[in-house]
Amino acid sequence: MLYQAYQAQADIMGPVRAFAKLAAKNGAERLNGAVRPSPLSNLTAAYDLIARAGLTHVRPPYGIDSVMVGNREVAVTEEAADVTPFGTLLHFKKDIEQAQPRVLLVAPLSGHFATLLRATVRTMLAEHDVYITDWHNARDVSTADGRFGFDEYAGHMIRFLEKIGPGAHIMAVCQPCVAALVAASVMAQRENPAAPRSMTLMAGPIDTRVNPTKVNELAKGKPIEWFEKNLIATVPARYGGGGRKVYPGFVQLAAFMSMNMERHLKAHRELYENLAKGEEAKAAQTKAFYDEYFAVLDLTAEFYLETVKLVFQDHALPLGQLTYENQRVEPAAIKRTMLFTVEGEKDDICAVGQTLAAHDLCSSLRPYRKRHHMQAGVGHYGVFSGRTWQNQIYPMVKNVILQSD
């Protein structure tokens, strides 16, 4: 009944938000050139917030139409290089003659769309040929398309690397770091020619026994049966995935927000004040962030439950107990892929040391094929977005790719 209750509330609020959106638009037109703040501007700001008080389940646009390559602006077009029911290998194609290193950017599958990495893509595009795992919303995937668990998740990375072709690089952000390491290990074990030349793992939970965070403790605080009973819902029949068991994106969003509720409340208070005062630039920044943050997608139940159990409860990979298609995963088989791990000093989701653990697992790699960087002063999102990512972390990622290309 969890999904049905959410859907009923969303259906009730739909007309309310529509009215508020129209009222906010009319108020903004009447306020054009007027002195602010005023009773009308305050009311208009309130209507704007009400209109925005809802979630969307459709992927926002990447909005990357061009990028500077050298000293000229180059058009960027999105091209589906491969498509499965559960994800698209999206290529940001540029019309240039020179070859650039091909990079598969693996986006998290944790309740938000891959557009969460928009800034990461934009930074990488100038000097790399970028592909991204554009995961689909499970509530739109028919039950006839079968299961999508942890093996299928890692399998998509292998498939996508094979589609891109030999000589590519893989860069995983946050939660997919484990599956990316699994994919690289399996490809090395099977001597797959499309095995990545370099693997960059950023703020990922390779071994959550190291410096456990609140997120890690919550995952271990209940048996897996509790998660299945309380957090798994059935998609309503009105959607393409009707009848599919999922971990709803709105549940994950609620969990994320509860961790920093005061920060989100403060942000919306400031948004209201900026709208009332007519400070559109400041308001636009907050709106852009929450447009992305409130766009959620559902995860298949099997993927969510298997991830919680294998990664956060059983620590299967660091303990040498993880299998892929009934084959034991052996990171020690990786001998030619360069490894680069990145962590944020103030990361409260994936603590310092959890990603670094990949170095011990990849025991056959020579020291010159391993690199690690701990970025001082940044939290989880600062590792892959913002000025620190662009000015300090990205140059190191670029150098690792160049050295191994």
C-alpha positions in Angstrom: 0.0 0.0 0.0 3.0 2.3 0.3 3.1 3.3 -3.4 -0.7 3.6 -3.6 -0.7 6.0 -0.6 2.0 8.1 -2.2 0.2 8.1 -5.5 -3.1 9.1 -3.9 -1.4 12.1 -2.2 0.3 13.1 -5.4 -3.0 13.0 -7.3 -4.7 15.2 -4.7 -1.9 17.7 -4.7 -1.7 17.9 -8.5 -4.5 20.4 -9.0 -3.3 22.4 -6.0 0.2 22.8 -7.4 -1.3 23.6 -10.9 -3.3 26.4 -9.4 -0.3 27.7 -7.4 1.8 27.7 -10.5 -0.7 29.8 -12.4 -1.1 32.1 -9.5 2.6 32.5 -9.2 2.9 33.3 -12.9 0.1 35.9 -12.7 1.7 37.5 -9.6 5.1 37.7 -11.3 3.6 39.5 -14.2 1.9 42.0 -12.0 5.1 42.5 -10.0 7.1 43.4 -13.1 9.0 46.6 -12.1 7.2 46.9 -8.8 9.0 47.6 -5.5 9.8 44.5 -3.4 9.2 43.0 -0.9 5.5 43.7 -0.7 2.3 41.7 0.3 1.9 40.7 -3.4 5.5 39.6 -3.7 5.3 37.6 -0.5 2.1 35.8 -1.7 3.6 35.2 -5.1 6.7 33.6 -3.5 4.5 31.4 -1.4 2.6 30.3 -4.5 5.9 29.5 -6.2 7.0 27.3 -3.3 3.6 25.4 -3.3 3.9 24.9 -7.0 7.3 23.3 -6.6 6.3 21.1 -3.6 6.2 17.9 -5.6 8.3 15.2 -7.1 8.9 14.3 -10.8 9.6 10.8 -12.0 10.9 11.9 -15.4 14.6 12.4 -16.1 15.6 16.1 -16.4 17.5 17.1 -19.5 21.3 17.2 -19.4 21.2 20.5 -21.2 24.7 20.2 -22.5 24.4 21.6 -26.1 28.0 22.7 -26.6 31.5 22.6 -25.0 34.8 24.4 -25.5 37.4 22.1 -27.1 40.6 24.0 -27.2 39.7 27.5 -28.3 36.5 26.7 -30.2 33.0 25.9 -29.2 31.8 22.5 -30.4 28.2 21.2 -30.6 27.3 18.3 -28.4 24.6 15.8 -29.4 23.2 12.9 -27.3 23.3 9.6 -29.0 22.1 6.2 -27.6 25.0 3.9 -28.3 23.2 0.9 -26.7 19.8 0.4 -25.0 18.4 -2.2 -22.7 15.1 -2.1 -20.8 17.0 -0.9 -17.7 19.5 1.6 -19.1 20.9 3.5 -22.0 24.5 3.9 -22.9 24.3 7.6 -23.7 27.1 9.1 -25.8 27.8 12.8 -25.7 29.0 13.0 -29.3 31.1 15.9 -30.5 31.9 16.8 -34.1 35.6 16.9 -33.9 38.4 15.2 -35.8 40.9 14.4 -33.1 40.5 11.2 -31.1 40.0 11.7 -27.3 40.1 9.1 -24.5 36.8 7.2 -24.3 35.4 7.2 -20.8 32.4 5.3 -19.4 31.0 7.4 -16.5 29.0 5.2 -14.3 26.2 7.1 -12.5 24.7 6.0 -9.2 21.5 4.0 -9.2 20.3 5.3 -5.8 17.1 7.1 -6.3 18.2 10.0 -8.6 18.7 10.1 -12.4 22.1 10.1 -14.0 21.7 13.8 -14.6 22.9 14.2 -11.1 26.4 14.0 -12.8 25.6 16.8 -15.3 28.5 18.9 -13.9 30.8 16.0 -14.0 30.0 15.3 -17.6 30.4 18.9 -18.6 33.9 19.1 -17.1 35.0 15.8 -18.7 33.7 16.6 -22.1 36.3 19.1 -23.2 39.1 16.6 -23.2 37.3 13.2 -23.3 34.8 11.2 -25.4 32.2 10.7 -22.7 29.6 8.0 -22.3 27.2 7.7 -19.3 25.0 4.9 -17.8 21.6 6.6 -18.2 19.6 4.3 -15.9 15.9 4.0 -16.5 13.1 4.4 -13.9 12.1 0.9 -12.8 8.5 1.9 -12.5 8.4 2.2 -16.3 10.0 -1.1 -17.0 7.6 -4.0 -17.7 7.7 -7.1 -15.5 8.1 -9.0 -18.8 11.6 -7.6 -19.1 12.7 -9.7 -16.1 14.9 -9.1 -13.1 17.6 -6.5 -12.6 19.7 -7.4 -9.6 23.4 -6.8 -8.7 24.7 -9.2 -11.3 22.7 -7.5 -14.0 23.9 -4.1 -12.8 27.6 -5.2 -13.1 26.7 -7.0 -16.3 25.5 -3.7 -17.8 28.9 -2.2 -17.2 30.7 -5.1 -18.9 28.2 -4.9 -21.8 28.7 -1.1 -22.2 32.5 -1.3 -22.1 32.3 -4.0 -24.8 30.1 -1.7 -26.9 32.5 1.2 -26.5 35.4 -1.1 -27.4 38.9 -1.9 -26.2 40.9 0.9 -24.8 38.2 2.7 -22.8 38.3 3.9 -19.3 35.7 3.6 -16.5 34.9 6.2 -13.8 32.4 5.3 -11.1 30.8 7.8 -8.7 29.6 6.7 -5.3 27.5 3.5 -5.0 28.5 1.9 -8.4 32.1 1.8 -7.4 31.6 -1.7 -6.0 30.0 -3.0 -9.2 32.6 -1.2 -11.4 35.3 -3.1 -9.5 33.4 -6.3 -9.9 33.1 -5.7 -13.7 36.8 -4.9 -14.1 37.7 -8.0 -12.0 35.5 -10.3 -14.0 36.7 -8.9 -17.3 40.3 -9.4 -16.2 39.5 -13.0 -15.0 38.0 -13.8 -18.4 40.7 -11.9 -20.4 38.1 -9.7 -22.0 39.8 -7.4 -24.5 37.4 -4.6 -23.6 38.7 -4.5 -20.0 39.2 -0.8 -19.0 42.7 0.8 -19.2 42.0 2.8 -16.1 39.4 2.7 -13.3 38.6 5.8 -11.3 36.5 5.1 -8.1 35.1 8.2 -6.5 33.6 8.1 -2.9 32.4 4.6 -3.2 31.6 2.0 -0.5 34.2 -0.7 -1.3 34.6 -1.7 2.3 32.0 -0.1 4.7 33.7 -1.8 7.7 36.2 1.1 7.6 35.0 4.2 9.5 31.3 3.3 9.4 29.0 6.3 8.7 25.4 6.8 9.9 24.3 5.4 6.5 26.3 2.3 7.0 25.0 1.8 10.6 21.4 2.1 9.4 22.0 -0.5 6.7 23.3 -2.9 9.3 20.8 -2.1 12.0 18.0 -4.2 10.6 17.9 -7.7 9.1 17.4 -7.7 5.3 13.8 -9.1 5.9 12.9 -5.8 7.6 14.0 -3.8 4.5 12.0 -6.1 2.2 8.9 -5.8 4.4 9.0 -2.1 5.1 10.6 -0.4 2.1 9.6 -2.4 -0.9 6.4 -1.5 -2.8 4.5 -2.5 -5.8 4.2 -0.2 -8.9 0.6 0.9 -9.6 -1.0 -0.6 -12.7 -1.2 2.8 -14.4 2.6 2.7 -15.2 4.6 0.6 -17.6 6.1 -1.4 -14.8 2.8 -2.1 -13.1 3.1 -5.0 -10.7 6.9 -4.7 -10.4 8.4 -4.7 -6.9 10.5 -1.6 -6.4 12.3 0.4 -3.8 10.6 3.8 -4.5 12.7 6.9 -5.2 10.4 8.9 -3.0 11.4 6.7 0.0 15.1 7.2 -0.8 14.6 10.9 -1.1 12.9 11.1 2.3 15.8 9.2 3.8 18.4 11.6 2.2 16.4 14.7 3.4 16.0 13.4 6.9 19.8 13.3 7.3 20.0 17.0 6.7 16.5 18.3 7.2 17.5 21.6 8.8 19.7 22.4 5.8 16.8 21.8 3.4 14.4 23.8 5.5 16.9 26.7 5.6 17.4 26.5 1.8 13.6 26.8 1.2 13.3 29.7 3.7 16.1 31.5 1.8 14.4 30.6 -1.5 11.2 32.2 -0.3 13.0 35.3 0.9 14.9 35.6 -2.4 11.7 35.3 -4.5 9.9 37.8 -2.3 12.8 40.3 -2.7 13.1 39.7 -6.5 16.6 38.3 -6.2 16.1 36.0 -9.2 19.8 34.9 -9.6 20.0 33.6 -6.1 16.6 31.9 -6.4 17.5 30.3 -9.7 20.5 28.5 -8.1 18.3 27.0 -5.4 15.6 26.1 -7.9 18.1 24.3 -10.2 19.4 22.2 -7.3 16.0 21.1 -6.1 14.7 20.5 -9.7 17.4 17.9 -9.9 17.0 16.7 -6.3 13.3 16.2 -6.5 13.5 14.2 -9.8 13.5 10.6 -8.5 13.5 7.1 -10.0 12.6 3.7 -8.5 15.0 0.9 -8.1 14.1 -2.7 -8.7 13.5 -4.5 -5.4 16.1 -7.2 -6.2 18.8 -4.7 -6.9 18.2 -2.7 -3.8 18.0 -5.6 -1.5 21.0 -7.4 -3.0 23.0 -4.2 -2.7 22.1 -3.6 0.9 22.9 -7.2 1.8 26.1 -7.8 -0.3 27.7 -4.4 0.1 26.6 -3.0 3.4 25.7 -6.1 5.5 27.8 -9.0 4.3 30.8 -7.0 3.0 31.0 -9.8 0.4 33.6 -8.2 -1.9 36.3 -7.3 0.7 35.8 -10.7 2.4 36.3 -12.5 -0.9 32.8 -14.0 -0.9 31.2 -12.1 -3.8 30.3 -14.0 -6.9 29.2 -12.9 -10.4 27.2 -15.4 -12.4 28.3 -18.1 -9.9 32.0 -17.2 -10.4 34.0 -15.9 -7.5 35.1 -12.3 -8.1 38.8 -11.9 -7.8 40.1 -8.3 -7.9 43.6 -9.7 -7.7 43.1 -10.7 -11.3 43.4 -7.1 -12.4 47.0 -6.5 -13.5 46.9 -4.0 -16.4 44.1 -1.5 -15.4 45.4 1.6 -13.6 43.5 2.3 -10.4 42.7 5.8 -9.0 40.6 6.3 -5.9 39.3 9.6 -4.6 37.8 10.4 -1.2 36.4 13.5 0.5 37.7 14.4 4.0 34.2 15.4 5.2 32.2 12.7 3.4 29.4 11.6 5.8 28.0 9.1 3.3 31.2 7.2 2.3 33.9 7.8 4.8 37.6 8.1 4.3 39.2 4.7 3.9 36.2 3.0 2.4 37.2 3.6 -1.3 40.9 3.3 -0.5 40.2 -0.3 0.4 40.2 -1.1 -3.3 44.0 -0.9 -3.3 44.4 -3.8 -1.0 41.9 -5.9 -3.0 43.7 -5.2 -6.3 46.8 -6.8 -4.9 48.4 -7.7 -8.2 48.7 -4.2 -9.5 52.2 -2.7 -9.4 52.6 0.4 -7.3 52.9 2.6 -10.3 49.4 1.5 -11.4 47.8 2.7 -8.2 46.9 6.2 -7.1 44.9 7.6 -4.2 43.8 11.1 -3.4 42.0 12.4 -0.3 40.5 15.9 -1.0 40.6 18.1 2.1 37.6 20.1 3.1 35.0 18.5 0.8 32.0 16.3 1.5 30.4 13.6 -0.6 29.2 15.8 -3.5 32.3 18.0 -3.6 34.2 15.0 -4.8 32.5 15.0 -8.2 30.9 18.5 -8.6 31.7 22.1 -7.8 34.9 24.1 -8.0 37.0 21.7 -6.1 36.2 18.9 -8.4 36.8 21.0 -11.5 40.0 22.7 -10.4 41.7 20.2 -8.2 40.3 16.6 -8.6 39.6 16.6 -12.3 43.2 17.4 -13.4 44.3 14.3 -11.5 41.6 12.2 -13.1 42.7 13.5 -16.5 46.4 12.7 -15.8 45.6 9.1 -14.8 43.6 8.6 -18.0 46.4 10.1 -20.1 49.1 8.0 -18.4 47.2 4.8 -19.0 45.8 5.6 -22.5 
